[in-house]
Amino acid sequence: MNQIFTFITEAAPVAEAVSATTAEAALIAVEASKIASDAYFTANNVWMMMATALVFIMHLGFASVEAGFTQTKNTVNILFKNTLTPVIGLITYFVVGFSLMYPDATPGFWFGFDGFGIASRANSEAFEYTAGAYTRWTDFLFQAMFAATAATIVSGAVAERIKISAYMIFTVIFVGLVYPIIGSWKWGLGALNEMGFMDFAGSTLVHSVGGWGALAGIIVIGPRLGKYVDGKVIDKPGSSVPLAVIGVFLLWLGWFGFNGGSVLSGDPALTSLVLVNTTLAACGGALGGFFTGYWMFKRLDFGMVLNGILAGLVGVTAGADVFTPVESIFIGSIAGVLVVFSAVTLDKFKLDDAVGAVSVHLTCGIWGTLAVGIFGNASDGSAVPFLPQLYGVLICGAAAFSSAFIIFIILKKTIGVRVSEQHEVEGLDSHEHGIRGYTIVYDK
């Protein structure tokens, strides 16, 4: 008995030491977990802010492409619109758009609204669907860049003949109401999401929505003067090929944030795959546009190569996370072919798209979205069903086109949507802005 008592007495300090060590280890483990969690959160948030900056750069890309592809006499007008578009888009999206697109509503909804502004659930709170990957502030800014992009697509198509006032009013309504409501059906966990529709970074929700708006605009406004004469298509030479090239490469750069940021985290494996697919699709699009342009026009059509790059980027955007690199090249190549045929078809119907926005964003956005249902495989290895993709294209298309068409018709019947014939012939820069885009001064 004494031996047992002695053993217990001697063992007690050891047990206390072991207990203390275990407690310290537990505390260390908790602290390490917190440090790792904070590091994960910070890394993701920094990546998302970088992606946001890259998407912002796309506005400079759009401005450069549109200014380069349109006539010298309208350069300032194009740049003016492209400067105010993100300004209006960001403010409008802040006031109502963000809360329309991401309402605190029961999944499967068609309409929801979370109140004006974003302060009600902002602070440093993270969205639930991002699993705490980054702040709500960062998410707002990232998504706002997408919203402004949808309106910028319209500006290029209707360039050189639309009134500034009409365009600005259209942008406020389209970015503030139409785009976020349609986007909420998928990204806000609404009705299309419940149907199984997939659109990773917006081939439909951004590009096709903007493309449908552009198509409605060119139908209502009509072609530029002298574009179609005696059944012939009259070229309107752009002001600067180098500027257009710079714009395309800026857009390609921005797409690293557009698609890479849509991973919604800094996940190295998925982000890397998305960026590889994005780049390869752009290359495929360039080749598709090059060969198809040469076959149709019997010349090395540089414009079709440039639009082919953008077509490939738009095409891969819906499924950059579920395509393989080889599939991405093929999808981009088909988009490059489609953009040429689409441009020719629009001209046959006398639908004047000044920069090819409808062909790039609408035609290839539809193709890319449907391609997810043809080639895409979900994370569990199962094939993505095709019908939800088709339903998504049709539903979003009907909503975007009808809304844009109604807005343009109302504007046409009230304030008018088209500048005077004199202003259009002589150029919008001198009449609307009082300055020229290109001025050469000779010393006397």
C-alpha positions in Angstrom: 0.0 0.0 0.0 2.8 2.3 0.9 4.5 1.5 -2.4 1.3 2.5 -4.3 1.1 5.7 -2.3 4.7 6.5 -3.1 4.2 5.8 -6.8 1.2 8.1 -7.0 3.0 10.8 -5.1 6.0 10.7 -7.4 3.9 10.4 -10.6 1.7 13.4 -9.8 4.2 16.1 -10.9 4.9 14.1 -14.1 1.1 14.0 -14.8 0.8 17.7 -14.1 3.7 18.4 -16.5 2.2 16.3 -19.2 -1.2 18.0 -18.7 0.5 21.4 -18.9 2.4 20.4 -22.0 -0.8 19.1 -23.6 -2.6 22.3 -22.8 0.2 24.4 -24.2 0.2 22.3 -27.4 -3.5 22.8 -27.7 -3.1 26.6 -27.3 -0.3 26.5 -29.9 -2.4 24.6 -32.3 -5.3 27.0 -31.9 -3.0 30.0 -32.4 -1.3 28.3 -35.5 -4.8 27.6 -37.0 -5.8 31.3 -36.5 -2.5 32.5 -38.1 -3.1 30.2 -41.0 -6.7 31.3 -41.4 -5.7 35.0 -41.3 -2.9 34.3 -43.8 -5.4 32.5 -46.1 -7.9 35.3 -45.8 -5.3 38.0 -46.5 -3.8 36.2 -49.4 -7.2 35.7 -51.0 -8.2 39.3 -50.4 -5.0 40.6 -51.9 -5.4 38.4 -55.0 -9.0 39.5 -55.4 -8.0 43.2 -55.2 -5.3 42.6 -57.8 -7.9 40.9 -60.0 -10.1 43.9 -59.5 -7.3 46.2 -60.7 -6.8 44.0 -63.8 -10.5 44.2 -64.7 -10.4 48.0 -64.2 -7.6 48.1 -66.8 -10.0 46.6 -69.2 -11.8 49.9 -69.4 -8.7 51.4 -70.8 -8.5 48.5 -73.2 -12.1 49.1 -74.4 -11.4 52.8 -74.8 -8.4 52.1 -76.9 -10.0 49.5 -79.1 -13.1 51.6 -79.8 -11.0 54.7 -80.4 -8.7 52.8 -82.7 -11.5 51.1 -84.7 -13.6 54.2 -85.2 -13.1 57.3 -87.3 -10.7 60.1 -86.4 -13.4 62.7 -86.2 -15.2 60.9 -83.4 -12.2 59.9 -81.2 -12.9 62.3 -78.3 -16.5 61.3 -78.3 -15.6 57.6 -77.9 -13.1 58.4 -75.2 -15.6 60.6 -73.4 -18.1 57.8 -73.3 -15.6 55.2 -72.2 -14.4 57.5 -69.4 -17.9 58.2 -68.0 -19.1 54.6 -68.4 -17.1 53.2 -65.4 -17.9 56.3 -63.4 -21.6 55.9 -63.9 -21.5 52.2 -63.7 -19.6 52.1 -60.4 -21.9 54.7 -58.7 -25.1 53.1 -60.0 -23.9 49.6 -58.9 -23.1 51.0 -55.5 -26.5 52.6 -55.0 -28.7 49.7 -56.2 -27.0 47.2 -58.4 -25.0 45.3 -55.9 -28.0 44.8 -53.6 -30.1 43.7 -56.6 -27.5 41.2 -57.7 -26.7 39.7 -54.3 -29.9 40.0 -52.2 -30.3 38.2 -48.9 -33.1 36.1 -50.5 -34.1 32.5 -50.5 -32.2 30.6 -53.3 -34.2 30.2 -56.5 -35.6 33.7 -56.6 -36.3 35.8 -59.7 -36.1 39.1 -57.9 -34.6 40.3 -54.6 -33.4 43.6 -53.2 -31.2 44.1 -50.1 -31.5 47.8 -49.7 -29.7 50.8 -51.0 -25.9 50.8 -50.8 -23.8 48.1 -49.3 -23.3 49.3 -45.8 -26.1 47.2 -44.3 -23.9 44.0 -44.4 -20.5 45.4 -45.2 -17.8 46.3 -42.7 -15.2 43.5 -43.0 -17.8 40.8 -43.2 -17.1 38.1 -45.8 -19.7 36.6 -48.1 -20.9 33.2 -47.1 -20.5 31.7 -50.6 -16.8 32.7 -50.6 -16.2 30.6 -47.4 -14.6 33.6 -45.8 -12.1 34.1 -48.7 -12.3 37.9 -48.8 -14.2 40.9 -47.6 -17.5 42.2 -48.8 -15.9 45.5 -49.7 -13.6 43.7 -52.1 -16.4 41.7 -53.6 -18.4 44.8 -54.3 -15.5 46.4 -56.1 -14.7 43.3 -58.1 -18.4 42.8 -59.2 -18.8 46.5 -59.9 -16.1 46.3 -62.5 -18.0 43.6 -64.3 -21.1 45.7 -64.3 -19.5 48.6 -65.9 -18.0 46.3 -68.5 -21.4 45.2 -69.7 -22.3 48.8 -70.5 -19.0 49.5 -72.2 -19.8 46.7 -74.7 -22.8 48.7 -75.9 -20.8 52.0 -76.4 -18.6 50.6 -79.2 -21.4 49.1 -81.2 -23.5 52.3 -81.4 -20.4 54.6 -81.8 -20.3 57.6 -84.1 -24.0 58.4 -84.2 -25.6 58.1 -80.7 -26.4 61.1 -78.5 -24.3 61.4 -75.4 -27.4 62.1 -73.3 -29.2 59.0 -74.6 -26.2 56.8 -74.0 -25.7 58.0 -70.4 -29.4 57.5 -69.5 -29.2 54.0 -71.1 -26.1 53.2 -69.1 -27.7 54.2 -65.7 -30.7 52.0 -66.3 -28.9 49.1 -67.9 -26.1 48.8 -65.3 -28.3 49.8 -62.3 -31.2 47.5 -63.0 -31.1 45.2 -66.0 -27.6 43.7 -65.6 -27.7 43.0 -61.8 -31.2 41.5 -61.9 -30.2 39.1 -64.7 -26.9 38.4 -62.9 -28.7 37.6 -59.7 -30.4 34.6 -61.3 -27.1 32.8 -61.3 -24.4 34.5 -59.3 -26.8 35.7 -56.6 -28.0 32.1 -56.2 -31.3 32.8 -58.1 -33.5 30.8 -60.4 -31.0 29.9 -63.1 -28.6 28.6 -60.4 -31.3 26.3 -59.1 -31.8 25.0 -62.7 -28.1 24.0 -62.8 -27.0 26.8 -65.2 -23.2 27.3 -65.2 -21.4 30.5 -66.2 -18.1 30.7 -64.5 -17.1 34.3 -65.3 -19.8 35.7 -67.5 -19.9 34.6 -71.2 -23.6 35.1 -70.8 -24.1 37.2 -67.7 -21.6 39.9 -68.8 -20.7 39.5 -72.4 -24.0 38.3 -73.9 -26.0 40.6 -71.8 -23.9 43.5 -73.1 -24.1 42.1 -76.6 -27.8 41.9 -76.5 -27.9 45.5 -75.4 -25.6 46.4 -78.3 -27.8 44.6 -80.8 -30.9 46.4 -79.6 -29.1 49.7 -79.9 -27.9 49.2 -83.4 -31.4 48.1 -84.5 -33.1 51.1 -83.0 -30.5 53.7 -83.9 -29.7 52.4 -87.4 -26.5 52.3 -89.4 -24.0 55.2 -89.8 -24.6 57.5 -92.8 -22.9 56.1 -95.9 -22.2 52.6 -94.4 -24.5 50.7 -96.8 -24.8 52.2 -100.3 -26.4 50.4 -103.3 -26.1 47.0 -101.6 -22.4 47.5 -100.8 -20.7 47.7 -97.5 -18.6 50.9 -97.3 -15.6 50.6 -94.9 -15.2 53.4 -92.4 -11.4 53.5 -91.7 -10.4 53.5 -88.1 -8.3 56.3 -86.6 -5.4 54.2 -85.3 -4.5 50.6 -85.8 -1.7 50.8 -83.2 -4.2 52.1 -80.6 -6.6 49.2 -81.4 -3.7 46.7 -80.9 -2.8 48.2 -77.6 -6.4 48.0 -76.6 -6.7 44.3 -77.4 -3.6 43.4 -75.5 -4.8 45.5 -72.5 -8.0 43.5 -72.6 -6.1 40.3 -72.8 -4.2 41.3 -69.7 -7.3 42.3 -68.0 -8.9 38.9 -68.6 -6.4 37.4 -66.2 -8.2 39.3 -63.5 -11.7 38.8 -65.1 -11.4 35.0 -65.2 -8.7 34.4 -62.6 -10.5 36.5 -60.1 -13.7 34.6 -60.7 -12.2 31.6 -58.9 -13.1 33.8 -55.8 -10.0 32.8 -54.0 -6.3 32.4 -54.6 -6.6 28.6 -55.0 -3.3 28.0 -56.8 -4.4 24.9 -58.7 -7.7 26.2 -60.0 -6.5 29.7 -60.7 -3.5 28.4 -62.7 -5.8 26.2 -64.8 -8.2 29.1 -65.4 -5.3 31.4 -66.6 -3.8 28.7 -68.8 -7.2 28.0 -70.4 -7.9 31.8 -70.8 -4.6 32.4 -72.6 -4.8 29.3 -74.9 -8.3 30.2 -75.9 -7.2 33.7 -76.9 -4.5 32.1 -79.1 -7.0 29.7 -80.6 -9.3 32.7 -81.3 -6.5 34.6 -83.1 -5.8 31.7 -85.4 -9.5 31.1 -86.1 -10.0 34.7 -87.0 -6.8 34.8 -89.1 -7.6 31.7 -91.3 -11.3 32.5 -91.6 -10.6 36.1 -92.5 -8.1 35.0 -95.1 -10.5 32.4 -96.6 -13.4 34.9 -96.8 -11.6 38.1 -97.8 -8.5 36.8 -99.5 -6.3 39.1 -97.5 -4.5 39.1 -94.1 -7.3 40.8 -92.2 -5.7 42.2 -89.1 -9.0 43.3 -87.7 -10.3 39.8 -87.7 -7.2 38.6 -85.9 -7.7 41.2 -83.2 -11.4 40.4 -82.8 -10.5 36.7 -82.9 -8.4 37.1 -79.8 -11.3 38.8 -78.0 -13.7 36.2 -79.3 -11.6 33.4 -77.9 -11.4 35.1 -74.5 -15.2 35.6 -74.5 -15.8 32.0 -75.5 -13.7 30.5 -72.8 -15.1 32.7 -70.0 -18.1 30.6 -69.2 -16.2 27.4 -68.5 -12.5 28.3 -67.9 -12.7 26.3 -64.7 -14.2 23.1 -66.3 -12.4 23.0 -69.7 -9.1 21.3 -70.4 -6.3 23.3 -72.1 -6.9 21.4 -75.4 -10.6 22.0 -75.2 -9.9 25.7 -74.6 -7.9 26.0 -77.8 -10.6 24.4 -79.8 -13.4 26.5 -78.2 -11.3 29.6 -78.8 -10.7 28.6 -82.4 -14.4 28.1 -83.1 -15.1 31.5 -81.5 -12.5 33.0 -83.9 -14.3 31.5 -86.8 -17.7 32.6 -85.6 -16.7 36.2 -85.1 -15.9 36.5 -88.8 -19.2 34.9 -90.0 -21.1 37.0 -87.5 -19.6 40.3 -88.7 -20.4 39.4 -92.3 -24.0 38.3 -91.4 -24.7 41.6 -89.5 -23.6 43.6 -92.6 -25.9 41.6 -94.8 -28.8 42.7 -92.6 -27.4 46.2 -92.5 -26.8 46.1 -88.8 -23.9 48.5 -88.3 -21.7 47.5 -85.4 -18.8 50.0 -85.5 -16.3 47.8 -83.6 -17.7 44.3 -83.9 -19.0 44.2 -80.3 -22.1 42.1 -81.1 -20.0 39.5 -82.9 -17.4 39.3 -80.2 -19.5 39.5 -77.1 -22.9 38.2 -78.1 -22.2 35.5 -80.7 -19.1 34.1 -78.9 -20.7 34.5 -75.5 -23.6 32.3 -76.6 -21.1 29.8 -78.1 -18.9 29.7 -74.9 -21.9 29.2 -72.7 -23.3 26.3 -74.8 -19.8 24.8 -75.0 -19.8 24.3 -71.2 -22.7 21.8 -71.8 -20.8 20.1 -74.6 -17.3 19.9 -73.1 -17.4 20.8 -69.5 -17.0 18.4 -66.6 -18.1 19.3 -63.1 -15.8 19.0 -60.0 -17.1 15.5 -59.3 -16.2 14.4 -62.8 -19.7 14.3 -64.2 -20.6 16.0 -67.5 -22.3 19.4 -67.3 -25.9 19.0 -68.7 -26.6 20.9 -71.9 -30.2 21.9 -71.5 -29.7 24.2 -68.5 -27.0 26.0 -70.6 -29.5 26.5 -73.4 -32.2 27.6 -71.1 -29.9 30.1 -69.5 -28.9 31.6 -72.9 -32.5 31.9 -74.0 -33.8 33.4 -70.7 -31.0 35.9 -70.3 -31.1 36.8 -73.9 -34.9 37.5 -73.9 -34.6 39.6 -70.7 -31.5 41.6 -71.8 -32.6 42.2 -75.4 -36.2 43.2 -74.6 -35.1 45.4 -71.8 -32.5 47.2 -73.8 -34.9 47.5 -76.8 -37.6 49.1 -74.7 -35.1 51.5 -73.1 -33.8 52.6 -76.5 -37.3 52.9 -78.0 -38.4 55.1 -75.1 -35.3 57.3 -75.5 -35.9 57.6 -79.2 -39.5 58.7 -78.7 -38.6 61.2 -76.0 -35.2 62.9 -76.2 -34.0 61.1 -79.4 -31.1 58.8 -79.7 -29.3 60.0 -82.8 -27.2 63.1 -83.5 -28.1 65.4 -86.4 -26.9 64.5 -89.9 -24.6 67.5 -89.9 -22.9 66.5 -86.7 -22.5 62.9 -87.8 -21.0 63.9 -91.2 -18.6 66.6 -89.8 -17.7 64.6 -86.7 -18.9 64.5 -83.1 -15.6 65.8 -81.7 -15.9 69.3 -83.0 -19.7 69.7 -82.5 -20.1 67.9 -79.2 -16.8 68.5 -77.5 -15.1 71.4 -79.3 -11.7 69.6 -79.6 -10.1 67.0 -81.9 -8.6 63.7 -80.8 -5.5 64.1 -83.0 -4.0 67.5 -83.5 -0.7 68.2 -85.4 0.7 71.7 -84.8 3.3 73.0 -87.2 5.7 75.7 -86.0 5.7 78.7 -88.4 
